[in-house]
Amino acid sequence: MGQAMSNLQHANLSESFDAATATPESNNRYQDFLDAYFPLKEGSHHDVAQYRVYFDRLIAHLSSGRCVGLSNPSSLVEFGGDRECPSLISLASQGHQIELHFA
């Protein structure tokens, strides 16, 4: 199974932000950042149940059951771990970047 924001261990934003401890409030901040700079073709990162990588594209599985990609698929820079269950997702676009680490 892929990774959800609830399993987020730590994230680095291109702006200053303390991500030492993942809380619901900090997860909301990450999801807002993702929605603003790495939007999905449909839905919100707030609704993601899990992430997977399919043919070098980030796929978000929404809680509604739909699977969608990023509006700009080339934003996926790299991932670590298994494609079905990435432990690291790195995104960059237009001077903004985020690196998500999952447990």
WOPEHU-V57497 format. One record per pair of residues at least 24 apart in sequence whose ideal C-beta (glycine too) atoms are under 10 Angstrom apart, sorted by the first residue. I is the first residue (numbers start at 1). J is the second residue. Records with the same first field share a line. If there is no record, write none. Layout:
I=J / J
//
This chain:
1=49 / 50 / 52 / 61 / 84 / 85
2=48 / 49 / 50 / 51 / 52 / 53 / 59 / 60 / 61 / 82 / 83 / 84 / 85 / 86 / 89 / 102
3=48 / 49 / 50 / 51 / 52 / 81 / 82 / 84 / 85 / 86 / 87 / 88 / 89 / 100 / 101 / 102 / 103
4=48 / 49 / 50 / 51 / 60 / 61 / 63 / 102
5=30 / 31 / 34 / 45 / 46 / 47 / 48 / 49 / 50 / 51 / 100 / 102
6=48 / 49 / 50 / 102 / 103
7=50 / 51 / 85 / 87 / 100 / 101 / 102 / 103
8=100 / 101 / 102 / 103
9=87 / 88 / 100 / 101 / 102 / 103
10=99 / 100 / 101 / 102 / 103
11=89 / 98 / 99 / 100 / 101 / 102
12=90 / 97 / 98 / 99 / 100 / 101
13=37 / 96 / 97 / 98 / 99
14=92 / 95 / 96 / 97 / 98 / 99
15=96 / 97 / 98
17=98
19=98 / 99 / 100 / 101
22=101 / 103
30=98 / 100
33=91 / 96 / 98
34=60 / 70 / 75 / 89 / 91 / 96 / 98 / 100
36=96
37=72 / 75 / 91 / 92 / 93 / 94 / 95 / 96 / 97 / 98
38=70 / 71 / 72 / 75 / 76 / 89 / 91 / 92 / 93 / 94 / 96 / 97 / 98
39=70 / 71 / 72 / 75 / 93
40=66 / 68 / 69 / 70 / 71
41=66 / 68 / 69 / 70 / 71 / 72 / 73
42=66 / 67 / 68 / 69 / 71
43=68
45=70
50=84 / 85 / 86 / 102
51=79 / 84 / 85 / 86 / 89 / 100 / 102
52=79 / 82 / 83 / 84 / 85 / 86 / 89
53=78 / 79 / 80 / 81 / 82 / 83 / 84 / 85 / 86 / 89
54=83 / 84
55=83
56=83
58=86 / 89 / 91
59=83
//
